[in-house]
Amino acid sequence: AVAFLLRRGFARGGEVFNMRADLEDNNFDSAAEERRLQEQGISIRRLSEDDRQGIEEFMLREFSQIWLMETLLAYEHAPPTCHIALAGGRIEAFAVCEACGEGWFGPMGTSPALRGKGIGRLLMYRCFRDLQQLGYRDAVIPWVGPADFYAKFASAYIDRVFWRFSKSL
């Protein structure tokens, strides 16, 4: 397939990859750290129907329409497969699972003001617990950005690599 594309004028424009995290041999307990954040005025909980306007505003302010569409797919599950962090009553971080594929994790993001506090990791752990309860043995983390984050906090490893090709028409 690669030779076929190259012969027809396509150029390789980089690569993306998926990672995989083992859900069976890891402890994703986050209760103590969530209590620590609560003392700092940051609460973590599952997304509810009442949060629909807030999650839409947050996603469009900090991320993208595409991530918003993917995140709203969490509402197709009961309970929604999205966890959020709030500061000052406003959504400032989120993580979604089981929205874009079976056993998949993501997207996930934290507003710049709250990065570095471990919030993303805790939201990821909540999603991983959801996936465990759904019976998954591992989680797929598609089109990964920060590979070192997932390797460190989820013992994830690179599973599949995708080459991107393009051609001007």
Summary of the structure (lengths in Angstrom):
residues: 169
radius of gyration: 17.5
end to end distance: 19.6
largest distance: 60.4
contacts: 490
relative contact order: 0.24
helix: 40%
strand: 31%
